[in-house]
Amino acid sequence: METIAAFFASPNKLVIGQETVTQALQRFQKALENIIAQTSNGNVVIVLHGIIITLFTTNFNGKEPFQFWQKLELPMVIILP
């Protein structure tokens, strides 16, 4: 738990894996933009793991990432406009 908390608390520091929070979020957002650009009606369904769901959702709604991540349930659906 401490490692995940440190990961979310230090978005520009490499804590786990091969990319920082900032890098992971940028990579996902670029991929999502590419997918949306190829979709005629703009409706997209994405299946993700908890860390990317947390990064994207909390960036979108301003929530605190670690607290959000702790409350994730399996399975979980998040709908964003």
N, C-alpha and C positions, 0 to 999 in steps of 0.2 A: 504493500500500500504506500509506503514512504517513497518508493521509486516513482510510482505513478503520480503522486502529489508533487514531487520535485519536477517531473516532466512537464506537468501543466503549469507549474509556477515559474518555470524558466523557459519561455517560448523560443529564445534564441540560443539556448545552450543544448548541446547534444547530450542527452541524459540516457536514453535507451534507443536501440535500433540504429538506423543509418541516417536519420534526418531529425532535425529539430521540429518542434511544434510548428513554427512558422513555415518551414520548408514543406512539411506534410500538408498543411492547410493550403499553401500555394499550389502544390501539385494536384490536390484534389479539386480545388476551385477551377484550375485550368482544364482538367479533364471534364468536369461538369459543364463548363462553358462550351466545350467542344461538342459534348453530347446534346446539349440544348440547341445549339446552332444547327444540328442535323435533324432536329425533331420539328415537324411541321406545326404541331399545335402547342408545343412548349411543355406538355405534360410528360414528366419523366419519373420512373420508379428506379431507385438506386438501392442496392443491398450492400451494407457496409459493416465493418466491425466497430466495436464500441468506441475506440479512441477517435477514429475519423468522424463518426457520428457526433461525438462530443465536441470535437474541434469546430466542425462546421456549424452545428446548431448553436453553440454558445457564442461563436463569432457573429452569427446571424441575430441572436436575441439578447446578447449582452450578459448572459448568466455566467456564474463562476464555474469553470470547467471541471475541477475536481469534484465539487459537490454534485454537479449534474451527472458525471460519470458514475459516482457511487449509487445514484438512484436509478440507473438503467436497469431495465428488466429484460428478460429473454423469453419470448421474442418481444420486440418493441417496434412500434410504428410511429414515425414522426412525420407530420404533414406540414410543409412550409409553402407559403404562397409564392 
